[in-house]
């Protein structure tokens, strides 16, 4: 069993531990490989940084507007792998 998933509390018993809040750098590192691939592909295709950022912003807004909050996009989402 992974360390830190459960904790003992006197008078209560064993409970599921609340995970520590991650720092910004840790969250950013989780996407490191995907960001690297995106940057390499965009450069290969000659897409300027401004267009890449604009495209990501559009996708982000579209995902925020969806009911149900699913993260799969119509094309290329995690669900399509």
DSSP file (Angstrom, degrees, kcal/mol; ACC not computed):
  #  RESIDUE AA STRUCTURE BP1 BP2  ACC     N-H-->O    O-->H-N    N-H-->O    O-->H-N    TCO  KAPPA ALPHA  PHI   PSI    X-CA   Y-CA   Z-CA
    1    1 A X              0   0    0      0, 0.0     2,-0.1     0, 0.0     0, 0.0   0.000 360.0 360.0 360.0 140.6    0.0    0.0    0.0
    2    2 A X    >   -     0   0    0      1,-0.1     3,-1.2     2,-0.1     4,-0.3  -0.406 360.0-107.4 -69.8 140.8    1.3    3.5   -0.8
    3    3 A X  T 3  S+     0   0    0      1,-0.2    -1,-0.1     2,-0.1     0, 0.0  -0.402  98.3  25.2 -67.9 141.6    2.5    5.6    2.1
    4    4 A X  T 3  S+     0   0    0      2,-0.3    -1,-0.2    -2,-0.1    13,-0.1   0.436  85.5 106.4  90.1  -0.5    0.3    8.5    3.1
    5    5 A X  S <  S+     0   0    0     -3,-1.2    12,-2.4     1,-0.1     2,-0.3   0.792  84.3  33.5 -81.9 -27.3   -3.0    7.2    1.8
    6    6 A X  E     -A   16   0A   0     -4,-0.3     2,-0.3    10,-0.3    -2,-0.3  -0.929  67.1-170.2-125.3 151.0   -4.4    6.4    5.3
    7    7 A X  E     -A   15   0A   0      8,-2.7     8,-2.9    -2,-0.3     2,-0.5  -0.995  20.1-128.2-139.7 148.5   -3.8    8.1    8.6
    8    8 A X  E     -A   14   0A   0     -2,-0.3     2,-0.5     6,-0.2     6,-0.2  -0.809  20.6-167.3 -95.7 132.3   -4.7    7.1   12.1
    9    9 A X  E >>  -A   13   0A   0      4,-2.7     4,-3.0    -2,-0.5     3,-2.3  -0.979  27.6-115.4-121.1 123.0   -6.6    9.6   14.2
   10   10 A X  T 34 S+     0   0    0     -2,-0.5    -2,-0.0     1,-0.3     4,-0.0  -0.295 100.6  10.0 -56.9 132.4   -6.9    9.1   18.0
   11   11 A X  T 34 S+     0   0    0      1,-0.1    -1,-0.3     0, 0.0     0, 0.0   0.307 129.8  57.8  82.6 -10.2  -10.5    8.6   19.0
   12   12 A X  T <4 S-     0   0    0     -3,-2.3     2,-0.3     1,-0.2    -2,-0.2   0.730  91.8-140.0-115.7 -46.9  -11.6    8.3   15.4
   13   13 A X  E  <  -A    9   0A   0     -4,-3.0    -4,-2.7     2,-0.0     2,-0.5  -0.827  49.4 -16.8 117.1-158.8   -9.7    5.4   13.8
   14   14 A X  E     +A    8   0A   0     -2,-0.3     2,-0.3    -6,-0.2    -6,-0.2  -0.734  66.6 172.6 -90.0 129.9   -8.1    5.0   10.4
   15   15 A X  E     -A    7   0A   0     -8,-2.9    -8,-2.7    -2,-0.5     2,-0.3  -0.883  41.7 -87.8-131.7 162.6   -9.3    7.5    7.8
   16   16 A X  E     -A    6   0A   0     -2,-0.3   -10,-0.3   -10,-0.2     2,-0.1  -0.579  51.5-121.0 -70.1 128.5   -8.3    8.4    4.2
   17   17 A X        -     0   0    0    -12,-2.4     2,-0.6    -2,-0.3    -1,-0.1  -0.409  15.8-120.0 -73.5 145.9   -5.6   11.0    4.3
   18   18 A X        -     0   0    0     -2,-0.1    -1,-0.1     1,-0.0     3,-0.1  -0.767  35.4-120.5 -82.5 123.5   -6.2   14.4    2.7
   19   19 A X        -     0   0    0     -2,-0.6     3,-0.1     1,-0.1   -14,-0.0  -0.358  30.2-103.9 -67.2 145.8   -3.4   14.8    0.1
   20   20 A X        -     0   0    0      1,-0.1     2,-0.2    -2,-0.0    -1,-0.1  -0.367  41.5 -98.8 -66.8 148.5   -1.1   17.8    0.5
   21   21 A X        -     0   0    0      1,-0.1     2,-0.1    -3,-0.1    -1,-0.1  -0.497  42.2-125.8 -69.0 131.0   -1.7   20.7   -1.8
   22   22 A X        -     0   0    0     -2,-0.2     2,-0.2     1,-0.1    -1,-0.1  -0.435  18.8-117.4 -79.4 153.2    0.7   20.6   -4.7
   23   23 A X     >  -     0   0    0     -2,-0.1     4,-2.1     1,-0.1     3,-0.3  -0.498  26.7-108.9 -85.2 159.7    2.9   23.5   -5.5
   24   24 A X  H  > S+     0   0    0      1,-0.2     4,-2.4     2,-0.2     5,-0.2   0.891 118.7  53.2 -54.5 -44.4    2.6   25.3   -8.9
   25   25 A X  H  > S+     0   0    0      1,-0.2     4,-2.1     2,-0.2    -1,-0.2   0.877 108.0  50.7 -62.3 -38.4    5.9   23.9  -10.1
   26   26 A X  H  > S+     0   0    0     -3,-0.3     4,-1.1     2,-0.2    -1,-0.2   0.911 111.2  47.8 -65.9 -42.2    4.8   20.3   -9.3
   27   27 A X  H  X S+     0   0    0     -4,-2.1     4,-0.6     1,-0.2     3,-0.3   0.903 112.0  49.9 -65.2 -40.2    1.6   20.7  -11.2
   28   28 A X  H >< S+     0   0    0     -4,-2.4     3,-1.2     1,-0.2     4,-0.3   0.890 105.5  56.8 -65.2 -39.9    3.5   22.2  -14.2
   29   29 A X  H >< S+     0   0    0     -4,-2.1     3,-1.2     1,-0.3     4,-0.4   0.793  94.5  67.3 -64.1 -27.9    6.0   19.4  -14.3
   30   30 A X  H 3< S+     0   0    0     -4,-1.1    -1,-0.3    -3,-0.3     3,-0.2   0.816 106.4  41.1 -61.3 -29.3    3.1   16.9  -14.6
   31   31 A X  T <X S+     0   0    0     -3,-1.2     4,-2.7    -4,-0.6     5,-0.3   0.388  84.5 108.6 -96.9   2.3    2.5   18.3  -18.1
   32   32 A X  H <> S+     0   0    0     -3,-1.2     4,-2.4    -4,-0.3    -1,-0.2   0.869  78.8  44.3 -50.3 -50.4    6.1   18.7  -19.1
   33   33 A X  H  > S+     0   0    0     -4,-0.4     4,-2.3    -3,-0.2    -1,-0.2   0.903 114.8  48.4 -65.3 -41.5    6.3   15.9  -21.7
   34   34 A X  H  > S+     0   0    0     -4,-0.2     4,-2.4     2,-0.2    -1,-0.2   0.901 112.2  48.9 -66.0 -39.9    3.0   16.8  -23.3
   35   35 A X  H  X S+     0   0    0     -4,-2.7     4,-2.7     2,-0.2    -2,-0.2   0.912 110.0  52.3 -65.1 -41.7    4.0   20.5  -23.5
   36   36 A X  H  X S+     0   0    0     -4,-2.4     4,-2.5    -5,-0.3    -2,-0.2   0.934 110.9  46.7 -58.5 -47.6    7.4   19.5  -25.0
   37   37 A X  H  X S+     0   0    0     -4,-2.3     4,-2.7     1,-0.2     5,-0.2   0.910 112.2  50.7 -62.5 -42.7    5.7   17.4  -27.7
   38   38 A X  H  X S+     0   0    0     -4,-2.4     4,-2.6     1,-0.2    -2,-0.2   0.931 111.7  47.2 -60.5 -46.2    3.2   20.2  -28.5
   39   39 A X  H  X S+     0   0    0     -4,-2.7     4,-2.3     2,-0.2    -2,-0.2   0.915 113.0  48.6 -63.1 -43.8    6.0   22.7  -28.8
   40   40 A X  H  X S+     0   0    0     -4,-2.5     4,-2.4    -5,-0.2    -2,-0.2   0.939 114.0  45.7 -62.4 -47.7    8.1   20.4  -31.1
   41   41 A X  H  X S+     0   0    0     -4,-2.7     4,-2.1     1,-0.2    -2,-0.2   0.907 112.1  51.1 -63.6 -41.9    5.1   19.6  -33.3
   42   42 A X  H  <>S+     0   0    0     -4,-2.6     5,-2.8    -5,-0.2     4,-0.5   0.912 111.7  47.6 -62.1 -42.2    4.1   23.2  -33.6
   43   43 A X  H ><5S+     0   0    0     -4,-2.3     3,-0.9     3,-0.2    -1,-0.2   0.901 109.7  53.0 -65.9 -40.7    7.6   24.3  -34.5
   44   44 A X  H 3<5S+     0   0    0     -4,-2.4    -1,-0.2     1,-0.3    -2,-0.2   0.890 112.7  45.1 -59.2 -39.1    7.8   21.5  -37.1
   45   45 A X  T 3<5S-     0   0    0     -4,-2.1    -1,-0.3    -5,-0.2    -2,-0.2   0.500 114.4-118.7 -84.6  -4.3    4.6   22.7  -38.7
   46   46 A X  T < 5 +     0   0    0     -3,-0.9     2,-0.5    -4,-0.5    -3,-0.2   0.765  56.5 157.9  74.1  25.7    5.8   26.3  -38.5
   47   47 A X      < -     0   0    0     -5,-2.8    -1,-0.2    -6,-0.2    -2,-0.1  -0.731  41.0-123.7 -85.6 123.5    2.9   27.4  -36.2
   48   48 A X    >>  -     0   0    0     -2,-0.5     4,-1.8     1,-0.1     3,-0.7  -0.291  18.7-115.1 -65.8 151.8    3.8   30.6  -34.4
   49   49 A X  H 3> S+     0   0    0      1,-0.3     4,-2.8     2,-0.2     5,-0.2   0.872 115.1  59.3 -53.2 -41.6    3.7   30.6  -30.5
   50   50 A X  H 3> S+     0   0    0      1,-0.2     4,-2.2     2,-0.2    -1,-0.3   0.879 106.0  47.7 -59.3 -38.3    0.9   33.1  -30.6
   51   51 A X  H <> S+     0   0    0     -3,-0.7     4,-2.5     2,-0.2    -1,-0.2   0.880 110.8  51.1 -70.1 -37.7   -1.3   30.7  -32.6
   52   52 A X  H  X S+     0   0    0     -4,-1.8     4,-2.5     2,-0.2    -2,-0.2   0.946 112.6  45.9 -62.7 -47.7   -0.5   27.8  -30.3
   53   53 A X  H  X S+     0   0    0     -4,-2.8     4,-2.4     1,-0.2    -2,-0.2   0.906 113.0  50.2 -62.1 -42.4   -1.4   29.9  -27.2
   54   54 A X  H  X S+     0   0    0     -4,-2.2     4,-2.2    -5,-0.2    -1,-0.2   0.905 111.0  49.3 -63.6 -41.3   -4.6   31.1  -28.9
   55   55 A X  H  X S+     0   0    0     -4,-2.5     4,-2.4     2,-0.2    -2,-0.2   0.917 111.1  48.7 -64.5 -43.8   -5.6   27.6  -29.8
   56   56 A X  H  X S+     0   0    0     -4,-2.5     4,-2.7     1,-0.2    -2,-0.2   0.916 110.7  51.8 -61.5 -42.4   -5.0   26.3  -26.3
   57   57 A X  H  X S+     0   0    0     -4,-2.4     4,-2.5     1,-0.2    -2,-0.2   0.900 109.2  49.9 -61.2 -41.7   -7.0   29.2  -24.9
   58   58 A X  H  X S+     0   0    0     -4,-2.2     4,-2.3     2,-0.2    -1,-0.2   0.927 112.3  46.6 -63.5 -44.8   -9.9   28.4  -27.2
   59   59 A X  H  X S+     0   0    0     -4,-2.4     4,-2.4     2,-0.2    -2,-0.2   0.911 111.4  52.6 -63.2 -41.4   -9.9   24.7  -26.2
   60   60 A X  H  X S+     0   0    0     -4,-2.7     4,-2.2     1,-0.2    -2,-0.2   0.937 110.5  46.8 -59.6 -48.6   -9.7   25.7  -22.5
   61   61 A X  H  X S+     0   0    0     -4,-2.5     4,-1.6     1,-0.2    -1,-0.2   0.889 111.1  52.2 -62.8 -39.3  -12.7   28.0  -22.9
   62   62 A X  H  X S+     0   0    0     -4,-2.3     4,-0.6     1,-0.2    -1,-0.2   0.913 110.3  48.0 -64.3 -41.5  -14.7   25.3  -24.7
   63   63 A X  H >< S+     0   0    0     -4,-2.4     3,-0.8     1,-0.2    -2,-0.2   0.882 109.7  52.9 -66.3 -38.1  -13.9   22.8  -22.0
   64   64 A X  H 3< S+     0   0    0     -4,-2.2    -1,-0.2     1,-0.2    -2,-0.2   0.824 107.7  52.6 -65.7 -29.8  -15.0   25.3  -19.3
   65   65 A X  H 3< S+     0   0    0     -4,-1.6    -1,-0.2    -5,-0.2    -2,-0.2   0.589  86.8 104.6 -83.6 -10.8  -18.3   25.8  -21.0
   66   66 A X  S X< S-     0   0    0     -3,-0.8     3,-0.7    -4,-0.6     2,-0.3  -0.452  72.0-124.5 -74.3 141.9  -19.3   22.2  -21.2
   67   67 A X  T 3  S+     0   0    0      1,-0.2     3,-0.4    -2,-0.2    -1,-0.1  -0.648  96.4  30.5 -78.3 141.3  -21.9   20.8  -19.0
   68   68 A X  T 3  S-     0   0    0     -2,-0.3    -1,-0.2     1,-0.2    -2,-0.0   0.147 103.0-115.6  95.3 -20.1  -20.6   17.8  -17.0
   69   69 A X    <   +     0   0    0     -3,-0.7    -1,-0.2     1,-0.2    -2,-0.1   0.681  52.0 168.5  67.2  19.9  -17.0   19.0  -16.9
   70   70 A X        -     0   0    0     -3,-0.4    -1,-0.2     1,-0.1    -4,-0.1  -0.360  30.7-148.1 -66.2 147.6  -15.5   16.1  -19.0
   71   71 A X        +     0   0    0      2,-0.1     7,-0.3    -2,-0.0     2,-0.3   0.508  63.0 108.2 -95.2  -5.4  -12.0   16.6  -20.1
   72   72 A X        -     0   0    0      5,-0.2     2,-0.2     6,-0.1    -2,-0.1  -0.561  58.4-149.6 -74.8 133.6  -12.2   14.7  -23.4
   73   73 A X     >  -     0   0    0     -2,-0.3     4,-0.5     1,-0.1     3,-0.1  -0.515  28.6-105.4 -94.7 168.5  -12.2   17.0  -26.4
   74   74 A X  T  4 S+     0   0    0      1,-0.2     2,-0.4    -2,-0.2    -1,-0.1   0.868 109.1  20.7 -62.4 -35.5  -13.9   16.3  -29.7
   75   75 A X  T  4 S+     0   0    0      1,-0.1    -1,-0.2     0, 0.0    -2,-0.0  -0.998 131.7   4.8-131.8 137.0  -10.5   15.5  -31.2
   76   76 A X  T  4 S+     0   0    0     -2,-0.4    -2,-0.1     1,-0.2    -1,-0.1   0.580  82.2 143.5  75.8  11.6   -7.3   14.5  -29.5
   77   77 A X    ><  -     0   0    0     -4,-0.5     3,-1.9     1,-0.1     4,-0.2  -0.261  69.1 -97.1 -76.7 172.2   -8.6   14.3  -26.0
   78   78 A X  G >  S+     0   0    0     -7,-0.3     3,-1.3     1,-0.3    -1,-0.1   0.811 122.3  64.2 -59.4 -29.2   -7.3   11.7  -23.5
   79   79 A X  G 3  S+     0   0    0      1,-0.2    -1,-0.3     2,-0.1    -7,-0.1   0.667  93.6  61.7 -69.6 -14.6  -10.3    9.6  -24.3
   80   80 A X  G <         0   0    0     -3,-1.9    -1,-0.2     1,-0.2    -2,-0.2   0.461 360.0 360.0 -92.0   0.1   -9.2    9.1  -27.9
   81   81 A X    <         0   0    0     -3,-1.3    -1,-0.2    -4,-0.2    -2,-0.1   0.471 360.0 360.0 -81.9 360.0   -5.9    7.4  -27.1
